[in-house]
Amino acid sequence: MIIRVASILFVILILGFPAKAEKLVLACHEWKPLVDATKTNQGLFVDILKTAGKRAGYDIEHQILPWNRLITLTKIGEIDGISCSTFVAEHQSWLTYTQQAFWITEVGLFVRKDSNIELNQLIDLKKYTFGALKDGAYTKILQGLIHEEIKLIFYPKEINGMKMLIEKRFDILFTGNVLGNYILQTKNLDHADTITYLETLFLEDIHPAISTTRLDAALITERLSQGYKLIKADGTLEALFKKHNLYPTSYDVNLTN
């Protein structure tokens, strides 16, 4: 009887965990400070991804590529997927997302401290000018939250947006809380202390997603989700935050619906 039980447990273990970790190739664009080619293991987000992947039986190779290129490579199956995707229902024809979000980005308003801008009703912000990243994903979101006809001034890179806010070339910068504060704290901008984060307007769930060119995409995403939950439950996730000295605004990263 004991031998039989042991045999059953052995079979379960063999089926549940690959004997040898399978390689996955995932990619993200440069997304400092979370994905940064100059940082250990390419930054906190990639460290979380690789650690969760290892728990799920995957050896993840992570690449940093231009966004349009990584999308193309994922669609044709040259790489296995995107590490830092935002859920878009229309993309489910070529992507299978993890149920578990690996990061939640708070996106909101940076303003000058002397601007006296306050947030009461969103429509009241329509009178101000907004900085918007050229070809950025947040512009349509911002227009949807406030008004289609808000005044937009485009900038080429995130650091340029913060500089232009400081220089009073527009009134409000709509960007990620972590990213904006990282720029203010590390880029030695003149008068960085004149800028403050006013309030969060939007939460963006960040998921790994696997190309549907892989027939086992659903299985991979399920295992990655379980791997994340394991490292969160045993304190490994917290240790990674400490390792990179970078913490999410909230530790309560929940399953998405």
Long-range contacts (C-beta under 8 A, 24 or more apart in sequence): 17-57, 18-57, 21-54, 21-57, 21-58, 21-59, 22-57, 22-58, 22-59, 23-58, 23-59, 23-60, 23-61, 24-53, 24-58, 24-59, 24-60, 24-61, 24-80, 24-81, 24-220, 25-60, 25-61, 25-62, 25-63, 25-79, 25-80, 26-60, 26-61, 26-62, 26-63, 26-79, 26-80, 26-81, 26-82, 26-83, 26-208, 27-62, 27-63, 27-64, 27-65, 27-70, 27-73, 27-74, 27-79, 27-81, 27-82, 27-83, 28-62, 28-64, 28-65, 28-70, 28-82, 28-83, 28-84, 29-64, 29-65, 29-66, 29-67, 29-70, 29-84, 30-64, 31-84, 31-179, 32-179, 32-182, 33-178, 33-179, 33-182, 33-186, 33-246, 34-84, 34-103, 34-178, 34-246, 35-64, 35-83, 35-84, 37-64, 39-244, 40-243, 40-244, 43-244, 44-240, 44-241, 44-243, 44-244, 44-246, 45-83, 45-84, 45-102, 45-103, 45-206, 46-83, 47-240, 47-243, 47-244, 48-102, 48-103, 48-228, 48-231, 48-237, 48-240, 49-83, 49-102, 49-208, 51-227, 51-231, 51-236, 51-240, 52-102, 52-224, 52-227, 52-228, 52-230, 52-231, 53-224, 53-227, 54-227, 55-226, 55-227, 55-230, 55-231, 56-223, 56-224, 56-226, 56-227, 57-223, 58-220, 58-223, 58-224, 58-227, 74-209, 74-211, 75-211, 75-213, 76-213, 77-211, 77-213, 77-214, 79-211, 80-210, 80-211, 80-214, 80-220, 81-208, 81-209, 81-210, 81-211, 81-217, 81-220, 82-208, 82-209, 83-208, 84-206, 84-208, 85-206, 85-207, 85-208, 85-209, 86-137, 86-204, 86-205, 86-206, 86-207, 87-205, 87-207, 87-256, 91-209, 93-212, 94-211, 94-212, 94-213, 95-209, 95-210, 95-211, 95-212, 96-209, 96-210, 96-211, 96-212, 96-217, 96-218, 96-220, 96-221, 97-207, 97-208, 97-209, 97-221, 98-207, 98-208, 98-209, 98-221, 98-222, 98-224, 98-225, 98-228, 99-221, 99-222, 99-225, 99-255, 99-256, 100-207, 100-224, 100-225, 100-228, 100-229, 100-255, 100-256, 101-205, 101-206, 101-207, 101-253, 101-254, 101-255, 101-256, 102-206, 102-207, 102-208, 102-228, 102-253, 103-205, 103-206, 103-248, 103-253, 104-203, 104-204, 104-205, 104-206, 104-248, 104-249, 104-250, 104-253, 105-176, 105-177, 105-178, 105-203, 105-204, 105-206, 106-176, 106-177, 106-178, 106-200, 106-202, 106-203, 106-249, 107-138, 107-141, 107-174, 107-175, 107-176, 107-177, 107-200, 107-201, 107-202, 107-203, 107-204, 108-174, 108-177, 108-197, 108-198, 108-199, 108-200, 108-201, 108-202, 109-172, 109-173, 109-174, 109-197, 109-198, 109-199, 109-201, 110-162, 110-165, 110-172, 110-173, 110-174, 110-175, 110-180, 110-195, 110-196, 110-197, 110-198, 111-165, 111-171, 111-172, 111-173, 111-195, 111-196, 111-198, 112-165, 112-166, 112-168, 112-171, 112-194, 112-195, 112-196, 113-194, 113-195, 113-196, 114-194, 115-171, 117-171, 117-172, 117-198, 119-198, 119-199, 122-146, 122-201, 123-147, 125-150, 125-172, 126-150, 128-170, 128-171, 128-172, 129-153, 129-170, 129-171, 129-172, 130-170, 130-171, 130-172, 130-173, 130-174, 131-155, 131-161, 131-164, 131-165, 131-169, 131-170, 131-172, 131-173, 131-174, 132-174, 133-157, 133-158, 133-161, 133-175, 138-174, 138-175, 138-202, 141-202, 142-174, 145-201, 145-202, 158-183, 159-183, 159-187, 159-189, 162-187, 162-189, 162-192, 162-195, 163-189, 165-195, 166-190, 166-191, 166-192, 166-194, 166-195, 172-198, 174-201, 176-204, 177-249, 178-246, 178-248, 178-249, 200-249, 205-256, 207-256, 225-255
